[in-house]
Amino acid sequence: MDKNYENIINLEHFHAPGKPYMKMSERAAQFAAYKSLEGYEYDIPLDKTPDNL
């Protein structure tokens, strides 16, 4: 295991006290914008980077 993470790997997941968990539908809405990018991976060649466009 990477020694950089040994001190945090077994920590309990943080949850802010007094703050309710977000509904699954609300969580999904936060990432919906990324779903609109689906399909573009076929239009962008993998060997293209900002340095060699």
C-alpha positions, 0 to 999 in steps of 0.5 A: 500500500502507498505509504502516503495514504496509510494514515487515512485509509481506514478512517470512517467516512466523514458526515457533517453533524446535523446535516441530512444526507442528500437524496439520491435524485439530488446527488444525480442532478449534480452530475447530470451536466457531465452526462451531456458530454457522453459520446464525445470520446469518439470524436476526440482522438486520444492522441490529441492534447492541448500541446499538439492540437 
